[in-house]
């Protein structure tokens, strides 16, 4: 069984991003980049399935510039067998990424596709669902538990009312939620071993996919700064402010 895992290179979650002076985008020059945390959880799940003897090959895939090779090397260090970079310098929207993954899936014929439920840079939460629609595969989003038995995958997913368990025929697309697992620490020996694992670079143009964006960013702005808090002497003063200043009661 082959498992394809999509990973994205994003600004590290510890970095406080700044907006460019012309408000065209956020400034990512000279900031630390890393693998999207939800994608890291997806890689961990794929590796665990391999360690359990269910998956025989884990293929890590990323779409973007040459710089995205670093997150693929991280995936290889975590336990992925090989990696593919679908190289393009275009700014990719979720639909374009889904089209590229669909084209690669047609080549690789994976039995399971794992992706993070969303990326922390744009928070779109769309790529996995779009890929499933394009491939006409069943999907389970927000997975907190994944089990594979025979030709089916049973997924426990988080919904507004609690937990829902669904069973899908393979091949299928599953998006990983935060509570699916805790990714392992990547050790130095595994980082060194990852350098010897195959990483293929495929120009996105070779896949004959239209990745032009139908969206344009008009302006990026920081949220308004919050005013400082006020300490009040008693409940009566609080009620007075709520009634006469905030006018909420």
Secondary structure, DSSP 8 states (H G I E B T S, - for coil): -EEEEE--EEE-TTS--EE-TTSSSEE-TT--EEE-HHHHHHHHHHHHHHHTTS-SEEEEEEEESGGGHHHHHHHHHHT-SEEEEEE--S---HHHHHHHHHHHHHHH--SEEEEES--TTT----HHHHHHHHHT-EEEEEEEEEEEETTEEEEEEEETTEEEEEEEESSEEEEE-GGG-------HHHHHHHTTS-EEEEEGGGGT-----S------------------SSHHHHHHHHHHTS---
